[in-house]
Amino acid sequence: MSDTPFNNPASGTSGSGGSDSGSSATSAVSAVMDPLRLFKDMRMPAMPDLEALASAQRRNLEALSAANRVALEGAQAVAKRHMEILQQSMSEMTDAMRSVGDLSDPQNKASKQAEVLKNSYERAVGNMREIADLIQRSNTEAMGLLNRRFTEAMEEVRTLVARKDGQG
């Protein structure tokens, strides 16, 4: 049991209405209310190295910013290439339709249309692969930046913990 005014072994009473003098109750209250005693008994966690923590957070933000920049540049490259493909496809389709329209023989027209369709399909598949590769390269580069920073951050944590273990 603790030495509190509600359970004071010196006064032999339980509670604050004892018949003993007020001095023992006052000393018990002052012992409980003594802030130095409270802080002395309290264990404070070790303070982290604030400069190292701020530096690590700055590097995290820099890595995130760099990854976002790479992703944005990749998205812009994809959009630009997509527009180029669209313009090229429209031009080729216009030329193909003109060349098919100039033919008078139905058998030659059908053959030319099949050829145009086959070439268009092959280009479309090639263009989709190209766009997919652009996206994958961009994502791989961005994730590589984030993964490198994560590895560095884990090493920093390991170093800080080792430093704290060496001090304590």
C-alpha positions as CSV (number, residue, x, y, z in Angstrom):
1,M,0.0,0.0,0.0
2,S,1.2,3.5,-0.7
3,D,1.6,6.3,1.8
4,T,-1.3,8.5,0.9
5,P,-3.7,10.6,3.0
6,F,-6.4,7.9,2.5
7,N,-4.3,5.1,3.8
8,N,-1.8,6.5,6.3
9,P,-0.1,3.9,8.4
10,A,1.5,6.6,10.6
11,S,-1.9,7.9,11.8
12,G,-3.5,4.5,12.0
13,T,-6.5,5.8,10.1
14,S,-8.0,5.1,6.8
15,G,-9.3,8.1,5.1
16,S,-8.9,11.8,5.7
17,G,-11.0,12.1,8.8
18,G,-8.5,10.7,11.3
19,S,-8.2,12.1,14.9
20,D,-4.4,12.4,14.6
21,S,-2.7,15.8,14.2
22,G,-2.8,17.4,10.7
23,S,1.0,17.2,10.4
24,S,1.1,13.6,9.4
25,A,-1.6,14.0,6.8
26,T,0.1,17.1,5.5
27,S,3.4,15.3,5.2
28,A,1.7,12.4,3.3
29,V,0.1,14.9,0.9
30,S,3.3,16.7,0.3
31,A,5.1,13.4,-0.4
32,V,2.5,12.6,-3.0
33,M,2.3,16.1,-4.5
34,D,6.1,16.6,-4.6
35,P,6.8,17.2,-8.3
36,L,10.5,16.4,-8.0
37,R,9.7,13.0,-6.5
38,L,7.2,12.4,-9.3
39,F,9.7,13.3,-12.0
40,K,12.5,11.3,-10.3
41,D,10.4,8.2,-10.4
42,M,9.2,8.7,-13.9
43,R,11.3,7.1,-16.7
44,M,11.5,9.3,-19.8
45,P,12.2,7.7,-23.1
46,A,15.5,8.5,-24.8
47,M,15.1,11.5,-27.0
48,P,15.9,10.8,-30.6
49,D,18.6,12.7,-32.4
50,L,16.3,15.5,-33.8
51,E,18.8,16.7,-36.3
52,A,19.2,13.2,-37.7
53,L,15.5,12.7,-37.7
54,A,14.9,16.0,-39.6
55,S,17.6,15.1,-42.1
56,A,16.1,11.7,-42.7
57,Q,12.6,13.2,-43.2
58,R,14.1,15.7,-45.7
59,R,15.8,12.9,-47.6
60,N,12.4,11.0,-47.6
61,L,10.7,14.0,-49.1
62,E,13.4,14.5,-51.7
63,A,13.1,10.8,-52.7
64,L,9.3,11.1,-52.9
65,S,9.6,14.3,-55.0
66,A,12.1,12.7,-57.3
67,A,9.9,9.7,-57.8
68,N,6.9,11.9,-58.5
69,R,9.0,13.9,-61.0
70,V,10.0,10.6,-62.8
71,A,6.4,9.4,-62.8
72,L,5.2,12.8,-64.2
73,E,7.9,12.8,-66.9
74,G,6.9,9.2,-67.8
75,A,3.2,10.1,-68.0
76,Q,4.1,13.1,-70.2
77,A,6.3,10.9,-72.5
78,V,3.4,8.4,-72.8
79,A,0.9,11.1,-73.6
80,K,3.2,12.6,-76.2
81,R,3.9,9.3,-77.8
82,H,0.3,8.4,-77.8
83,M,-0.6,11.6,-79.6
84,E,2.2,10.9,-82.2
85,I,0.8,7.4,-82.7
86,L,-2.7,8.8,-83.1
87,Q,-1.6,11.4,-85.7
88,Q,0.5,8.8,-87.6
89,S,-2.4,6.3,-87.6
90,M,-4.9,8.9,-88.9
91,S,-2.5,9.9,-91.7
92,E,-1.9,6.3,-92.7
93,M,-5.6,5.4,-92.5
94,T,-6.4,8.4,-94.8
95,D,-3.8,7.3,-97.3
96,A,-5.0,3.7,-97.2
97,M,-8.6,4.7,-97.8
98,R,-7.6,6.8,-100.8
99,S,-5.5,3.9,-102.3
100,V,-8.4,1.5,-101.8
101,G,-10.9,4.0,-103.2
102,D,-8.8,4.4,-106.4
103,L,-9.2,0.6,-107.2
104,S,-12.1,-0.3,-109.5
105,D,-11.8,-4.1,-109.4
106,P,-13.7,-5.5,-106.4
107,Q,-11.3,-8.4,-105.9
108,N,-8.3,-6.0,-105.8
109,K,-10.3,-3.7,-103.4
110,A,-10.9,-6.6,-101.0
111,S,-7.3,-7.7,-101.2
112,K,-6.1,-4.2,-100.5
113,Q,-8.5,-3.8,-97.6
114,A,-7.3,-7.0,-96.0
115,E,-3.7,-5.9,-96.4
116,V,-4.5,-2.5,-94.8
117,L,-6.3,-4.1,-92.0
118,K,-3.5,-6.6,-91.3
119,N,-0.9,-3.7,-91.4
120,S,-3.0,-1.6,-89.1
121,Y,-3.5,-4.4,-86.6
122,E,0.3,-5.1,-86.5
123,R,1.1,-1.4,-86.0
124,A,-1.5,-1.2,-83.2
125,V,0.0,-4.1,-81.4
126,G,3.5,-2.7,-81.8
127,N,2.3,0.7,-80.6
128,M,0.6,-0.8,-77.5
129,R,3.8,-2.7,-76.7
130,E,5.8,0.6,-77.0
131,I,3.4,2.5,-74.7
132,A,3.4,-0.4,-72.2
133,D,7.2,-0.4,-72.2
134,L,7.3,3.4,-71.7
135,I,5.0,3.1,-68.7
136,Q,6.9,0.1,-67.2
137,R,10.3,2.0,-67.6
138,S,8.8,5.0,-65.8
139,N,7.3,3.0,-63.0
140,T,10.5,0.9,-62.6
141,E,12.6,4.0,-62.3
142,A,10.2,5.7,-59.8
143,M,10.0,2.6,-57.7
144,G,13.8,2.2,-57.8
145,L,14.2,5.6,-56.3
146,L,11.7,4.9,-53.5
147,N,13.2,1.4,-52.8
148,R,16.7,2.9,-52.6
149,R,15.5,5.5,-50.1
150,F,13.7,2.9,-48.1
151,T,16.8,0.8,-47.8
152,E,18.8,3.9,-46.8
153,A,16.2,4.7,-44.2
154,M,16.3,1.2,-42.7
155,E,20.1,1.5,-42.4
156,E,19.7,4.9,-40.7
157,V,17.3,3.4,-38.2
158,R,19.7,0.5,-37.6
159,T,22.6,3.0,-37.0
160,L,20.5,5.1,-34.6
161,V,19.4,2.0,-32.6
162,A,23.0,0.8,-32.4
163,R,24.1,4.3,-31.3
164,K,21.4,4.3,-28.5
165,D,22.4,0.8,-27.4
166,G,26.0,1.9,-27.1
167,Q,25.0,4.9,-25.0
168,G,22.6,3.1,-22.6
